[in-house]
Amino acid sequence: MHRLTLFSPQLPPPPPVKKPTSKPIVIALAAVGGLCTLGIVLSVIGAAIGSSDGATAAVKPQTTVAAPGNTVARTTTQTPTYDVPSVTNLSPEVTITEKKCYGSAGCNFEYELRLTTTGSPTFAPGKRYRVTVALDEGTSWERIHSITLSGTKADVITSLVSSRSTSDPVPVIKSVTPL
C-alpha cells in the first residue's frame, strides 16, 4: 500500500503595509511654491522688458491718502496712457518706385504705401488696428488698401496702378478700426 502525501503550496507572505507619510504632500507644496515664485519673477522681468521698448507713454500718478488721524504710507502707481490711432494722428504716405507714362493714355505707377504719424502719439504696444486708405478716391482707377497697425509698426503695401493722369496718386485715410 502506498501512502499519498498531499502537499499544500506555501503562499508568499503578504506585502508589508506602508504607513502613510507626509513626504509627497511636502514635495507637492514645495513644487507649487516654486512655480508661484517663478511666475512672479517672470512677470516682473516681463514688465521690465515690456516697458523698455522705447515708447514714451504719459504717466498718470495715483496716490493713496490717509483719513485724518490715521497714518498711512503714501503709495504711487503709474498707469500708462496711450493714444488711439485716428485720422488726426496718422498720415498715409505714397512713394512712387516706378512711373511709366504713355502720352495722353496716362501712366502706370508702381508705389509703396505706408503710414506715418503726425505729432508724436504713443500707441499701445499690444493693440492692433486696421487702417483703410483710398488711393485716388473718386476716380475710375481708385484703389482701397487695408493696412494693419500694431503698436508702432505697420504694414507697407506695394502695388501698381494705371491712371489716365500723369499726377502722382493721392492717398486718403478713410477709417481706423480696432481688430
C-alpha positions in Angstrom: 0.0 0.0 0.0 1.3 3.4 -1.0 0.8 6.3 1.1 -0.2 9.5 -0.6 1.0 12.7 0.9 -0.6 15.9 -0.1 1.5 19.0 0.0 -0.2 22.3 0.4 1.6 25.0 -1.5 3.0 27.7 0.6 1.8 31.2 -0.2 4.2 34.1 -0.2 3.8 36.4 2.8 1.6 39.4 2.3 3.3 42.7 1.4 4.1 44.9 4.3 1.6 47.7 4.9 3.2 51.1 4.3 2.5 53.8 6.8 1.2 57.0 5.2 3.8 59.7 5.1 3.5 63.4 4.6 6.6 63.4 2.2 4.6 63.6 -1.1 2.5 66.4 0.3 5.6 68.4 1.3 7.1 67.8 -2.1 3.9 68.9 -3.9 3.6 72.1 -1.8 7.3 72.9 -2.4 6.7 72.5 -6.2 3.7 74.7 -6.2 5.5 77.4 -4.1 8.5 77.2 -6.5 6.2 77.7 -9.5 4.4 80.7 -7.9 7.8 82.3 -7.2 9.0 81.6 -10.7 5.7 83.2 -12.1 6.2 86.3 -10.0 9.9 86.7 -11.1 9.0 86.2 -14.8 6.1 88.7 -14.5 8.5 91.3 -13.0 11.1 90.6 -15.7 8.5 90.7 -18.5 7.1 94.0 -17.2 10.6 95.5 -17.1 11.4 94.3 -20.6 8.0 95.3 -22.0 8.3 98.9 -20.6 11.7 99.4 -22.3 10.6 99.3 -25.9 11.5 102.9 -26.4 7.9 104.2 -26.4 7.2 107.1 -24.1 3.8 107.0 -22.5 2.2 109.7 -20.5 2.1 108.7 -16.9 -0.8 109.4 -14.6 0.2 109.1 -10.9 -2.4 107.7 -8.4 -1.9 108.5 -4.7 -3.5 106.9 -1.6 -4.1 109.5 1.2 -4.9 108.6 4.8 -8.1 109.8 6.6 -7.5 112.5 9.3 -5.9 110.9 12.4 -4.7 107.8 10.6 -1.2 107.4 9.3 -0.8 105.5 6.1 2.3 105.2 3.9 1.9 107.1 0.7 2.0 104.9 -2.4 2.1 105.9 -6.0 1.3 103.8 -9.0 1.9 104.7 -12.6 -0.7 103.9 -15.2 0.5 104.5 -18.8 -2.0 106.2 -21.1 -1.9 105.6 -24.9 -3.2 107.5 -27.9 -5.8 105.9 -30.1 -4.8 105.8 -33.8 -7.0 108.1 -35.9 -7.2 110.2 -39.0 -5.8 113.1 -37.0 -2.6 111.4 -35.8 -1.9 109.2 -38.8 -1.0 110.1 -42.3 -0.7 107.9 -45.5 2.5 108.3 -47.5 3.0 107.2 -51.1 6.4 106.6 -52.5 6.5 106.2 -56.3 9.0 103.5 -57.1 8.4 103.4 -60.9 6.4 105.6 -63.2 5.9 104.8 -66.9 3.8 107.4 -68.9 2.2 106.9 -72.4 1.3 110.3 -73.5 -2.4 111.0 -73.4 -3.1 107.4 -72.3 -1.8 108.2 -68.8 0.7 106.5 -66.6 1.4 103.2 -64.8 2.7 103.8 -61.2 4.4 101.2 -59.0 4.2 102.5 -55.4 4.7 101.8 -51.8 2.0 102.9 -49.3 2.9 103.3 -45.7 1.6 105.1 -42.6 3.4 107.9 -40.8 2.4 109.6 -37.5 1.6 113.3 -37.2 2.7 114.9 -33.9 4.2 112.4 -31.5 1.5 109.9 -30.5 2.2 106.8 -28.4 0.1 103.8 -29.4 -0.5 100.8 -27.1 2.1 98.1 -27.9 -0.3 95.1 -28.0 -3.3 96.6 -29.7 -3.9 96.1 -33.4 -5.9 98.4 -35.8 -7.0 98.2 -39.5 -6.4 101.5 -41.3 -8.3 101.7 -44.6 -6.7 104.0 -47.2 -8.2 105.1 -50.5 -5.8 106.0 -53.3 -7.1 108.4 -56.0 -10.6 108.4 -54.4 -13.5 109.1 -56.8 -11.6 108.2 -60.0 -12.1 105.2 -62.2 -8.7 103.9 -61.0 -9.4 104.3 -57.3 -7.7 101.6 -55.1 -8.6 100.7 -51.5 -5.9 99.3 -49.2 -6.1 97.9 -45.6 -3.0 98.4 -43.5 -2.6 96.6 -40.2 -1.1 98.8 -37.5 0.2 97.1 -34.4 1.8 99.4 -31.7 4.2 101.5 -33.7 4.6 99.1 -36.6 2.5 99.0 -39.7 2.4 97.0 -43.0 3.9 98.5 -46.1 1.8 98.0 -49.2 3.5 97.6 -52.6 1.2 97.8 -55.7 0.6 99.0 -59.2 -2.0 101.4 -60.5 -2.8 102.6 -64.0 -4.1 106.2 -64.3 -5.3 108.4 -67.1 -3.4 111.2 -65.3 0.3 111.9 -65.1 -0.2 113.2 -61.5 1.1 111.0 -58.6 -1.7 109.1 -56.8 -3.1 110.8 -53.7 -3.8 108.7 -50.6 -6.6 109.5 -48.0 -7.3 107.6 -44.8 -11.0 106.5 -44.7 -11.2 104.7 -41.4 -9.3 103.3 -38.4 -10.9 100.3 -36.7 -9.6 98.1 -33.8 -9.0 94.5 -34.6 
